[in-house]
Amino acid sequence: MAVKLVAMSHSPLLGYNDPGEEVKQEMEGSFEKVREFVKDYDPDLIINFAPDHYNGFFYDHMPPFCVGFQSLGVGDYDSQEGFLDTPEELAQDLAQFIMDNEVDVAISRRMEIDHGAVQPMEIIYGDIAAKPVIAVYVNGLARPFVPMKRVRLLGKAIGAWAAAQDKKILLISSGGLSHDPPVPQWVTADEKARKLMLNGRYPTPEARAERQERVISTGRKFAAGEMTNILDLNPEWDREFMRRCASGDPTAFDSYTVEGMDREAGHSSHEVRTWVAGFSALAEATGGDYEIEFEYYRAIKEYIAGFGIMLAN
């Protein structure tokens, strides 16, 4: 029936670090634009593209993509815990359609998700179970990565499925943009970090608090100019990426390489794969005939993120 898109960065440091009153008011005004956009549309179903940060997916099983037949928030950074309202039969149908379109995708009957998937629902609705949601995990953190073309083809398949549904569907793409937070890399990680990355499920409250405090502290030091071992934010790269999102031509994403993104936008910039999936889905569902109704961007060091929002109608 109809497909629209909300693409927005997330940060676990929202509510922890203070970027100043001007930035907070600016961001809240942008979040209110998102809420109005979604409220006016009143979707019947949400497809939520999100990464993970070694809270639900680990190197003992690390697929590039996964469709959650049921999805459960783990509650990191005080995000809402509990199950999304996932229509299981629709999720199964979506996964089968993706596979039938020659894109290999994993499935989970109990997919654990973190702030990357939960935060947009909290910002928009205040409740992660407020609307029917199918969560789609897109790996944006753990190497090796599939080529960007594969992400585009995932989105294309999901867009074709969405266009055939007799429902108003909202796509949410959560992640990015340029950022290089203190997330361990397997090749350089010590034994403790590798243990977390391999199977760090269900940490003790103390272990989770220690891990989160390291990120919070890094954000504060980064904003104060005291961090030299993480890559700076790259507004130019971010704006060029957003320009490609607005173009209606998802093949424009194919030229992005892992090495280039690491070098120019940081090791966690690969979260923009959720945007690639979302805009590719929207382009397929609309024939590329969509408009950007609202756009916001600001490089916010306190959040260790080039923070972007795009509403596509």
NUFIBA-875603 format. One record per residue: x, z, y of N, C-alpha, C in turn. Coordinates in steps of 0.2 Angstrom, whole numbers, padded with zeros to 4 digits, always signed. Layout:
N
XZYXZYXZY...
REM end
This chain:
313
+0004+0000-0006+0000+0000+0000+0004+0000+0006+0009+0005+0007+0013+0005+0013+0020+0009+0011+0025+0008+0014+0031+0011+0013+0035+0012+0020+0037+0019+0021+0041+0020+0027+0047+0025+0025+0051+0026+0030+0057+0029+0028+0059+0034+0033+0062+0040+0031+0065+0045+0035+0072+0045+0032+0077+0043+0036+0084+0044+0034+0087+0049+0039+0090+0055+0036+0093+0060+0040+0099+0063+0037+0103+0065+0041+0109+0069+0038+0106+0076+0037+0110+0080+0033+0109+0087+0032+0115+0091+0033+0115+0097+0033+0120+0101+0034+0118+0108+0031+0122+0111+0027+0121+0118+0025+0122+0123+0030+0126+0121+0036+0128+0125+0041+0122+0126+0046+0117+0122+0046+0111+0123+0050+0109+0131+0049+0109+0134+0055+0106+0141+0055+0112+0146+0054+0118+0144+0052+0124+0148+0051+0129+0147+0057+0130+0141+0059+0135+0140+0064+0131+0138+0070+0134+0140+0076+0130+0139+0083+0134+0133+0086+0130+0127+0087+0133+0121+0091+0132+0122+0098+0128+0127+0101+0127+0128+0108+0119+0126+0109+0117+0129+0114+0109+0128+0115+0107+0121+0116+0111+0117+0120+0109+0111+0122+0109+0106+0115+0113+0107+0111+0113+0103+0104+0107+0106+0100+0106+0112+0100+0101+0115+0096+0094+0112+0098+0093+0112+0105+0087+0110+0108+0086+0102+0106+0091+0099+0107+0091+0091+0106+0090+0090+0099+0092+0094+0094+0091+0093+0087+0084+0095+0085+0082+0100+0088+0075+0102+0086+0070+0097+0089+0071+0094+0095+0067+0089+0097+0067+0083+0093+0073+0081+0090+0073+0076+0085+0069+0078+0079+0070+0084+0076+0066+0086+0070+0059+0085+0072+0057+0087+0078+0049+0087+0079+0047+0079+0079+0051+0075+0081+0050+0068+0080+0048+0066+0073+0053+0068+0069+0052+0067+0062+0046+0070+0059+0044+0076+0061+0038+0079+0059+0032+0075+0061+0032+0073+0067+0026+0069+0070+0025+0062+0066+0031+0059+0065+0031+0053+0061+0028+0054+0054+0030+0059+0051+0027+0060+0044+0020+0062+0044+0018+0067+0049+0012+0069+0049+0007+0063+0051+0009+0059+0055+0004+0053+0057+0003+0049+0051+0009+0048+0047+0008+0044+0041+0005+0047+0035+0006+0053+0034+0002+0057+0029+0003+0054+0022+0009+0054+0019+0011+0050+0013+0007+0053+0007+0006+0049+0002+0003+0051-0004+0008+0053-0009+0014+0051-0008+0020+0052-0012+0027+0051-0008+0031+0055-0010+0038+0055-0007+0043+0054-0012+0048+0049-0011+0053+0048-0015+0059+0050-0011+0063+0055-0014+0068+0059-0010+0075+0057-0013+0079+0053-0010+0085+0051-0012+0090+0057-0009+0094+0060-0014+0098+0065-0011+0105+0066-0016+0110+0068-0013+0116+0070-0017+0116+0077-0020+0121+0079-0022+0122+0086-0025+0129+0088-0023+0130+0095-0023+0137+0097-0021+0139+0102-0026+0140+0100-0032+0141+0104-0038+0137+0110-0038+0131+0109-0037+0126+0115-0038+0121+0113-0044+0120+0106-0045+0115+0104-0050+0119+0099-0055+0123+0096-0053+0127+0091-0057+0134+0092-0057+0137+0092-0063+0144+0094-0064+0148+0089-0068+0154+0089-0069+0158+0084-0072+0157+0084-0080+0153+0089-0083+0152+0089-0090+0146+0084-0091+0143+0081-0086+0138+0076-0086+0137+0074-0079+0140+0068-0077+0140+0066-0070+0137+0059-0070+0131+0058-0070+0128+0051-0069+0129+0048-0062+0129+0042-0061+0128+0039-0054+0121+0040-0051+0116+0040-0055+0109+0040-0053+0105+0044-0058+0100+0048-0055+0096+0052-0060+0089+0053-0057+0084+0051-0061+0077+0053-0058+0074+0059-0061+0072+0064-0057+0070+0070-0059+0062+0070-0061+0061+0071-0068+0054+0071-0070+0051+0078-0068+0055+0083-0067+0054+0089-0063+0060+0091-0060+0059+0094-0054+0065+0096-0050+0065+0103-0047+0070+0106-0047+0070+0113-0046+0076+0115-0041+0074+0118-0035+0079+0120-0030+0082+0126-0032+0089+0126-0031+0093+0132-0034+0094+0137-0029+0092+0136-0022+0093+0141-0017+0099+0142-0014+0104+0137-0014+0110+0138-0010+0109+0138-0003+0113+0142+0001+0113+0143+0008+0106+0145+0010+0103+0149+0006+0096+0152+0008+0091+0146+0008+0092+0141+0005+0087+0136+0005+0081+0138+0000+0076+0135+0000+0070+0137-0004+0071+0136-0011+0070+0141-0015+0071+0140-0022+0064+0138-0025+0064+0135-0031+0058+0133-0035+0057+0126-0036+0051+0124-0039+0050+0118-0041+0047+0113-0036+0049+0107-0035+0045+0102-0032+0038+0101-0035+0034+0098-0032+0027+0096-0035+0029+0088-0037+0031+0088-0043+0033+0081-0045+0028+0078-0050+0024+0073-0049+0020+0069-0053+0024+0066-0059+0024+0069-0065+0028+0068-0070+0027+0061-0073+0021+0059-0073+0019+0052-0076+0022+0047-0071+0021+0048-0065+0024+0043-0060+0031+0042-0060+0035+0048-0061+0042+0048-0061+0044+0045-0067+0041+0046-0073+0043+0042-0079+0042+0034-0078+0036+0033-0075+0035+0025-0074+0040+0022-0069+0042+0026-0064+0048+0024-0060+0054+0023-0063+0056+0028-0067+0062+0027-0071+0062+0021-0076+0057+0020-0079+0056+0015-0084+0057+0008-0080+0054+0008-0074+0054+0002-0070+0061+0000-0068+0065+0005-0066+0072+0004-0064+0076+0001-0069+0075+0004-0075+0079+0002-0081+0077-0005-0083+0070-0007-0083+0068-0013-0084+0071-0019-0079+0073-0016-0073+0076-0021-0068+0084-0020-0069+0086-0018-0075+0093-0019-0076+0098-0014-0072+0095-0008-0070+0099-0003-0067+0099+0003-0071+0105+0005-0074+0105+0011-0078+0104+0017-0074+0099+0021-0076+0098+0027-0072+0097+0033-0078+0100+0039-0076+0098+0044-0080+0092+0047-0079+0089+0052-0083+0083+0055-0081+0084+0063-0083+0080+0067-0080+0081+0074-0081+0074+0077-0081+0072+0081-0086+0066+0084-0086+0066+0091-0083+0072+0093-0080+0073+0099-0076+0079+0098-0072+0078+0094-0067+0084+0092-0063+0085+0098-0057+0091+0101-0057+0092+0106-0052+0095+0102-0046+0092+0104-0040+0094+0101-0034+0096+0106-0029+0100+0104-0024+0102+0109-0019+0100+0108-0012+0103+0110-0007+0101+0109+0000+0100+0102+0002+0104+0098-0001+0104+0091+0000+0097+0088-0001+0094+0090-0006+0087+0087-0007+0082+0092-0003+0083+0098-0003+0078+0103-0001+0077+0103+0007+0083+0102+0010+0083+0103+0018+0078+0099+0021+0078+0092+0020+0073+0088+0023+0066+0090+0022+0064+0092+0016+0057+0095+0015+0056+0101+0019+0061+0106+0019+0060+0112+0023+0059+0110+0031+0063+0106+0033+0062+0104+0040+0056+0101+0042+0053+0096+0037+0047+0092+0039+0041+0097+0037+0041+0100+0032+0035+0103+0029+0035+0111+0029+0041+0114+0029+0042+0121+0028+0041+0123+0021+0040+0119+0017+0038+0120+0010+0040+0114+0005+0044+0115+0001+0047+0110-0003+0042+0107-0008+0036+0111-0009+0031+0109-0014+0025+0107-0010+0025+0105-0004+0020+0103+0001+0017+0097-0001+0020+0092-0004+0018+0085-0006+0021+0083-0012+0018+0079-0016+0021+0076-0022+0027+0072-0020+0032+0074-0024+0039+0072-0023+0042+0070-0030+0045+0064-0030+0050+0062-0035+0057+0062-0032+0061+0066-0035+0068+0067-0032+0072+0062-0036+0077+0058-0033+0081+0053-0036+0088+0055-0033+0092+0058-0038+0099+0060-0037+0104+0053-0036+0108+0053-0031+0112+0048-0030+0119+0051-0029+0124+0050-0033+0130+0053-0033+0134+0051-0027+0136+0056-0022+0139+0055-0016+0145+0059-0016+0148+0062-0021+0153+0067-0020+0158+0067-0026+0156+0065-0032+0161+0066-0038+0163+0059-0040+0170+0058-0039+0173+0052-0041+0173+0051-0049+0172+0045-0052+0172+0039-0049+0165+0037-0046+0165+0032-0041+0159+0030-0039+0157+0023-0041+0151+0021-0042+0149+0014-0043+0150+0010-0037+0151+0003-0037+0151-0001-0031+0145+0000-0027+0145-0001-0020+0139+0000-0016+0134-0005-0018+0136-0011-0021+0130-0015-0023+0126-0012-0028+0128-0008-0033+0124-0005-0038+0119+0000-0034+0121+0003-0029+0117+0008-0026+0111+0003-0022+0113-0002-0019+0108-0007-0016+0103-0009-0022+0106-0011-0028+0101-0013-0033+0096-0008-0035+0099-0002-0035+0095+0004-0037+0089+0004-0032+0091+0004-0025+0086+0004-0020+0081-0001-0021+0083-0007-0022+0079-0013-0023+0074-0012-0028+0076-0010-0034+0071-0009-0039+0066-0003-0037+0068+0002-0034+0063+0007-0032+0059+0004-0026+0061+0000-0022+0057-0003-0017+0052-0008-0020+0053-0011-0025+0049-0016-0029+0043-0011-0032+0045-0006-0035+0040-0001-0038+0036+0001-0033+0039+0004-0027+0034+0007-0022+0029+0002-0019+0031-0004-0018+0027-0009-0015+0021-0011-0020+0022-0010-0026+0016-0011-0031+0012-0005-0032+0013+0001-0029+0009+0006-0030+0003+0006-0025-0003+0009-0027-0008+0009-0022-0008+0016-0019-0002+0017-0015-0001+0023-0012+0003+0022-0005+0002+0027-0001+0007+0027+0005+0013+0031+0003+0019+0028+0003+0025+0031+0000+0030+0032+0006+0032+0038+0006+0038+0039+0011+0044+0040+0007+0049+0036+0009+0056+0037+0007+0060+0042+0011+0063+0047+0008+0068+0051+0012+0075+0050+0009+0079+0048+0014+0087+0048+0012+0090+0053+0016+0093+0058+0012+0097+0064+0015+0104+0064+0013+0108+0064+0019+0115+0064+0018+0119+0061+0024+0126+0062+0023+0130+0059+0028+0130+0062+0035+0133+0059+0040+0136+0053+0040+0144+0054+0039+0148+0053+0043+0155+0054+0042+0156+0062+0042+0159+0064+0037+0161+0071+0036+0166+0072+0031+0170+0077+0031+0175+0079+0027+0176+0086+0025+0171+0089+0023+0171+0097+0022+0175+0099+0017+0177+0105+0016+0181+0108+0011+0178+0107+0004+0177+0101+0001+0175+0101-0006+0181+0099-0010+0182+0102-0016+0187+0100-0020+0187+0093-0023+0193+0090-0024+0194+0084-0027+0197+0085-0034+0195+0082-0039+0197+0084-0046+0205+0083-0046+0207+0078-0043+0215+0077-0044+0219+0082-0041+0217+0085-0036+0221+0090-0032+0218+0097-0033+0212+0098-0037+0209+0105-0037+0213+0109-0042+0213+0116-0040+0217+0121-0045+0212+0122-0051+0214+0127-0055+0210+0128-0061+0204+0131-0059+0203+0136-0055+0197+0139-0053+0192+0134-0050+0194+0129-0046+0190+0124-0043+0188+0119-0049+0192+0117-0053+0190+0113-0059+0185+0116-0063+0186+0122-0064+0181+0126-0068+0174+0125-0065+0173+0126-0058+0167+0126-0055+0164+0118-0055+0169+0114-0054+0167+0107-0054+0165+0104-0061+0167+0107-0067+0166+0105-0073+0159+0108-0076+0158+0114-0074+0152+0117-0076+0151+0124-0072+0149+0123-0066+0148+0129-0062+0141+0132-0061+0137+0130-0066+0130+0132-0066+0129+0140-0065+0124+0142-0062+0122+0149-0062+0127+0154-0060+0130+0153-0054+0135+0157-0052+0133+0164-0050+0137+0169-0050+0135+0176-0048+0133+0175-0040+0129+0180-0038+0128+0180-0030+0135+0181-0026+0139+0184-0029+0146+0185-0026+0150+0179-0026+0150+0175-0031+0153+0169-0032+0150+0164-0027+0144+0163-0027+0141+0159-0022+0142+0160-0015+0142+0167-0013+0143+0169-0006+0150+0167-0004+0155+0168-0009+0162+0167-0007+0163+0159-0006+0160+0155-0010+0160+0148-0009+0157+0146-0003+0151+0148-0001+0148+0146+0005+0151+0149+0011+0154+0155+0011+0158+0158+0017+0164+0153+0019+0167+0150+0014+0173+0146+0015+0171+0140+0019+0165+0137+0017+0162+0131+0021+0160+0133+0028+0157+0139+0029+0154+0141+0035+0160+0142+0040+0165+0146+0037+0171+0147+0041+0175+0141+0043+0175+0136+0038+0179+0130+0040+0175+0126+0046+0168+0126+0046+0165+0123+0051+0166+0127+0058+0167+0133+0058+0168+0137+0064+0176+0135+0067+0180+0135+0062+0187+0133+0064+0188+0126+0066+0184+0122+0063+0184+0114+0064+0182+0113+0072+0176+0117+0073+0174+0116+0080+0179+0119+0085+0182+0124+0083+0187+0127+0088+0194+0123+0088+0194+0118+0084+0201+0114+0084+0206+0117+0080+0204+0121+0076+0209+0125+0072+0211+0122+0065+0207+0117+0063+0208+0114+0056+0211+0107+0057+0216+0107+0053+0220+0100+0053+0220+0097+0046+0217+0100+0041+0218+0097+0035+0211+0094+0032+0207+0093+0037+0201+0089+0036+0200+0083+0041+0197+0078+0039+0197+0072+0043+0192+0073+0049+0194+0070+0055+0189+0071+0060+0183+0067+0059+0177+0068+0063+0171+0064+0063+0173+0058+0066+0169+0053+0064+0170+0046+0067+0164+0043+0069+0162+0044+0075+0156+0042+0078+0155+0034+0078+0161+0031+0079+0161+0023+0079+0159+0021+0072+0162+0024+0067+0160+0022+0060+0152+0023+0059+0150+0029+0061+0143+0031+0060+0138+0026+0063+0140+0024+0069+0135+0020+0073+0135+0013+0070+0141+0011+0068+0141+0004+0064+0137+0004+0058+0137+0010+0054+0133+0011+0048+0126+0011+0050+0124+0014+0055+0117+0014+0057+0115+0007+0059+0119+0004+0062+0117-0003+0064+0115-0007+0058+0119-0007+0053+0118-0010+0047+0111-0008+0044+0110-0002+0044+0104+0001+0042+0098-0003+0045+0099-0004+0052+0093-0006+0056+0092-0014+0055+0097-0017+0052+0098-0024+0052+0092-0028+0047+0090-0024+0042+0085-0027+0037+0088-0031+0032+0095-0031+0032+0099-0035+0027+0103-0030+0023+0101-0027+0017+0105-0022+0014+0111-0025+0010+0112-0032+0010+0118-0034+0007+0124-0032+0012+0123-0031+0018+0128-0029+0023+0131-0022+0021+0128-0018+0016+0132-0012+0013+0137-0014+0008+0137-0020+0005+0141-0021-0001+0148-0021+0001+0150-0022+0007+0157-0022+0009+0161-0016+0009+0157-0010+0009+0160-0004+0010+0163-0002+0003+0170+0001+0004+0174+0003-0002+0175+0010-0002+0176+0013-0007+0178+0020-0008+0184+0022-0004+0189+0018-0005+0195+0019-0001+0194+0019+0007+0191+0014+0009+0190+0013+0016+0185+0019+0019+0180+0021+0015+0176+0026+0017+0180+0033+0018+0184+0034+0012+0188+0040+0012+0192+0040+0019+0196+0035+0020+0200+0034+0026+0197+0035+0032+0191+0032+0033+0189+0031+0040+0183+0036+0041+0180+0038+0036+0174+0043+0037+0174+0049+0033+0179+0050+0029+0179+0057+0026+0177+0056+0019+0179+0061+0014+0178+0061+0007+0171+0062+0006+0167+0065+0010+0160+0066+0009+0155+0061+0012+0158+0056+0015+0154+0051+0019+0150+0047+0013+0152+0047+0007+0149+0044+0002+0142+0046+0001+0140+0051+0004+0133+0053+0004+0128+0048+0007+0131+0044+0011+0127+0038+0014+0124+0034+0009+0127+0034+0003+0124+0030-0003+0116+0032-0003+0114+0038-0001+0107+0039-0001+0103+0035+0004+0106+0034+0010+0104+0029+0015+0104+0022+0012+0109+0020+0009+0109+0013+0006+0104+0012+0001+0102+0017-0003+0097+0016-0008+0090+0016-0004+0089+0020+0001+0083+0021+0005+0081+0014+0009+0086+0012+0012+0085+0006+0016+0085+0000+0012+0088+0000+0006+0087-0006+0002+0080-0006-0001+0078+0000-0003+0071+0000-0005+0066-0002+0000+0067+0000+0006+0063-0002+0011+0063-0009+0013+0069-0012+0013+0069-0019+0014+0066-0023+0008+0066-0021+0002+0063-0024-0004+0055-0024-0003+0053-0018-0001+0046-0017+0000+0043-0020+0005+0047-0022+0011+0044-0025+0017+0047-0032+0018+0051-0034+0014+0054-0041+0015+0059-0041+0021+0061-0035+0022+0066-0034+0028+0063-0033+0034+0056-0034+0034+0052-0034+0041+0050-0026+0043+0055-0023+0045+0054-0016+0047+0057-0015+0054+0055-0009+0058+0058-0008+0064+0060+0000+0064+0065+0001+0068+0067+0008+0069+0063+0011+0074+0059+0016+0073+0054+0019+0078+0058+0024+0082+0063+0027+0079+0067+0032+0082+0073+0033+0079+0078+0034+0083+0085+0035+0081+0089+0041+0085+0093+0045+0081+0096+0050+0084+0103+0050+0081+0108+0052+0086+0115+0053+0083+0119+0057+0087+0123+0062+0084+0127+0066+0088+0133+0069+0083+0139+0068+0085+0144+0071+0081+0144+0079+0082+0143+0083+0077+0143+0090+0078+0148+0093+0073+0153+0096+0076+0159+0099+0073+0157+0105+0069+0152+0109+0073+0150+0115+0070+0147+0114+0063+0144+0108+0062+0141+0107+0056+0145+0102+0051+0151+0101+0053+0156+0096+0050+0152+0090+0048+0149+0087+0053+0145+0081+0051+0143+0077+0057+0144+0070+0056+0141+0065+0061+0134+0065+0059+0129+0068+0063+0122+0069+0061+0118+0064+0064+0115+0060+0059+0111+0055+0061+0104+0055+0059+0099+0052+0062+0092+0052+0060+0089+0045+0062+0086+0042+0057+0082+0035+0058+0076+0036+0055+0070+0034+0059+0064+0033+0056+0062+0026+0056+0060+0023+0050+0059+0016+0050+0052+0015+0048+0049+0010+0051+0041+0009+0051+0040+0002+0049
REM end
